[in-house]
Amino acid sequence: MTTYDPLDAQQKKNLFWNHPLVTKDYVALTPSMPQVLEVVMDAIALHKKSLVFKAFPRMGKTTTCKFVLSALERHPAYKDRSISLVSADTLGEPNRRESIIISLAKFLGIPIPTRPMVASIRTKVLHEVESRLRNQSGRHWILIADELQALSVEDLEHLQYMQNELALHNIDTTLIGFSQTQISHKITLLKEQKRVELIVRFLNEVWDLPYCADQGWIYQTLKSYDADFTYPAGSNCSYTRFFLPHAYAAGFRIAAAAPDIYKVMSASAKALSLPLVPTEYIFEVSRLILIRSSERDATGFTLAREDIESIVIESKLDEYVDILKTIGAL
C-alpha cells in the first residue's frame, strides 16, 4: 500500500489487527546489540577460544544471538570465515537431550541416519567445516551457540575434540555462547568434577549481556517507533503515528516518554526484588502503551504515570519473577 491516511478511521480499523506491534512480528535494534557485536568482533579478531554472554531468561539473548550472526555473515571482513549457529537442546531430559554434534550436523546440512553414531557424524562435521573453509580460503571457524547452559559435559568434550582436531589442520575455532545465568552452576559443577580444562577452554570469559540500565536505553530503542518503523508497507506512517495520529501530529513521541517508562518499570522491578528491568517487558510495555492508548488518541493526548503503571501490571512482570524463582535463576 502506497496511499495511507493515518486519520482515516476506517483504514486504520481494517489494518489494526495485522499491525506488527499487535502480532509481535517485528524486531527492534536495542543499544545492547551493537555493544555485544563489538565485543564479539574483538574476540574473533584475537582468535580467542571462547566468549560467553549470560543473562536471565527473556533478556533478548536469542534475538541478540541472531543479530550477531547476521552482522558477521554480512560483514566483508568475515568472508573468509565459516560461521555456524546451533541452539542447545533445552527440552529433552538431561540424559536424553540432542547432542551438540547432531545439532551441528543439521545446521550444516549433513544427513542424519535413523540410528546415528555420534562419533561418525562428528567426523563428517569436521570434514564439512574444513571443506567450507578451503572453499573460502580461510582458517577460522566461528561457532555461535544459543542456550549454552544446556550443553552437557559430553557436549563440551565433543567441542574440545573438534577444536583440537581442527587446530591440527591450522584451523582456529572461536565459540561465541549465549546462556542463561545457570551457566554459573555449570562452572561450579565442572570445578567439582575437576574438569578445569573445559572451563578454561569454553567458560573462561563470561560477560553479562548488556541490558537497560537507564532511560537512555529505552529512548534509543523507542526512537525507531517514532520514525524508522512504518506500517502499512509502502507508507511513511510510523508505528507511533499509526496508533496515535492526532497526538503524533500535535508532537507526541513515545520515545519522549522513556524517562517515565523507565521510572515506573525500574520501581516495579525493585518492588519485586528484580535487579534489572527485563528487555522483553520493556518491549511489551511499550507496545501495549501504543495499542491501549489508541482509543484515547487526541490532539491533547498525554501519557500519565498511572497509564504506564496499569500497562506494567498487564505485562505480568510479577509472573516473570515467579518463573525466575522457580528455575533457580533469582
Helices and strands as residue ranges (DSSP letters): H 9-16, H 20-23, H 32-45, E 50-55, H 61-74, G 76-78, E 81-87, H 100-108, H 118-135, E 140-146, G 148-150, H 153-168, E 172-180, H 183-192, H 196-202, E 206-208, H 215-226, H 239-243, H 245-249, G 254-257, H 258-271, H 279-293, G 294-296, H 305-314, H 317-326
